[in-house]
Amino acid sequence: MAVSTSSVKDYYDAHTIDKLRGFVEGNLRVEIAWETIAAWAPNRPKRILEIGCGVGDICWRMRRRWPESEVVGLDISARSIETARRLFGDEKLSFVEGELKPGTVHGPFDLIVLMDVYEHIAQAERPALHAILRELRSPEGRIVLAFPTPRHLAHLRANEPECIQPIDEDVDVDVLQVLARDTASELLLYREVGVWHEGDYAHAVTGVRTGWKGVRQPRPPGLLARLLQRKPAPLVPDREKRLAYVRARLGEGVYTAS
């Protein structure tokens, strides 16, 4: 049964507070996906697009990770985009409300991120999405995806149907190979990860390898090197700082700590 665009917008508008809560309180699913984004992004991407950006917290992370980059976030939810603009918008981080259609945003982009988005694209609409992604991806650009595995969706349908969204389609390697082919790229990564249960989520990366690069395997550091190692400062401030940031930007009463 076809799902109307208005019902999809209403669904995501209603869940804006959940996305905000994920930013303040933390979200393990997002943290695990962020590691893949950071590891597989092109070196020093000039332009970045996140499709389905929600309240913009991952866009904000990418803006901080690559401060010279221009970052664009796109989402169908007007409420989420309004929140994202108030929270994170600046001269190099902008947010666009609407569906991804030809002309909605203008490429090329060196990094395109779809976190928990691709599974919500109906199968009949995937070819059109692929055509747009092909136009938006720069010649050496990469597309990074995070999504629930088919087994996880099957578990939800059987045991927690209230967690199923208006559109929740299975995504597997065969589907990703079609995506890669249609976007003139190849599947560089497919990896299942565990968030709440073993193999409940998967990450994938498509792009084009250039040249024939050797790999230098890192050597385990010696005792002195390990003692001298310093952990980098956390990319995202701790919870109290995030909460203070939200209240400063949105007002004291917008988010009440649970």
Secondary structure, 3 states (H helix, E strand, C coil): CCCCHHHHHHHHHHCHHHHHHHHHHCCHHHHHHHHHHHHHCCCCCCEEEEECCCCCHHHHHHHHHCCCCEEEEEECCHHHHHHHHHHHCECCEEEEECCCCCCCCCCCEEEEEEECCHHHCCHHHHHHHHHHHHHHEEEEEEEEEEEECHHHHHHHHHHCHHHCCCCCCCCCHHHHHHHHHHCCCEEEEEEEECCCCCCCEEEEEEECCCCCCCCCCCCCCCHHHHHHCCCCCCCCCCHHHHHHHHHHHHCCCCCCCC
